[in-house]
Amino acid sequence: MGKSKGTVEKLPILCERKGVEKATACKNHAHMLVNIPSILRVSSLVGYLKRKAV
């Protein structure tokens, strides 16, 4: 199952909706460096991104 076109472009927008200060991703894969607010669990953010970014 491949990523749809534009998925990497969506990731910073989706992170912003969750209060993440900064999110960047590579163009051909989804390695990310994020600064997550202390009230948000990492697993919650990753689950949200997996559901929304496909």
N, C-alpha and C positions, 0 to 999 in steps of 0.2 A: 504494500500500500504506500504510494508516494505522496509527498506533500503537494497540495494544490498550489498553483501559481499565486504568489502574493502572501503566502503564509508568513514568511519571514518579515514582510512589511507590516503585518498585523500585530506581531508580538509586542513591539513598543507601545502601541495604542492600547492593547489589552492590559498590559502591565500598568499603564497610566490609570486606567479605570479602577485598579485595585490599590492605588496609592503608592506604587513603586516609583521612586524618584527618577531612576535612570535605567534604561534597558537597551542593550544593543545586541544585534545578532549578525552572524555572517550571512552572506547572500545565498550560499548553496547548502547550508545546514544550520541547525538551531542551537549551537553553543551560545550560551548567554551569560552575561555578567550583569547581575541585578543588585540593587540596594533595596532590600525589603523592609517595610516598616515593622517595628517590633510586635505589633498586634496581629501580624499576618504570619501564619505558619508556612514554611517552605512547601510542604506537601499540599497545602490548600492552593497555593499559587500555581504549582506545577499541574495539579489536577484541572484547575480552571483553564490554564493555557492549552492543555491537551484537548479539552472539550471544545473550546472556542476557535482554536487556530486551524482546525482541519478543514 
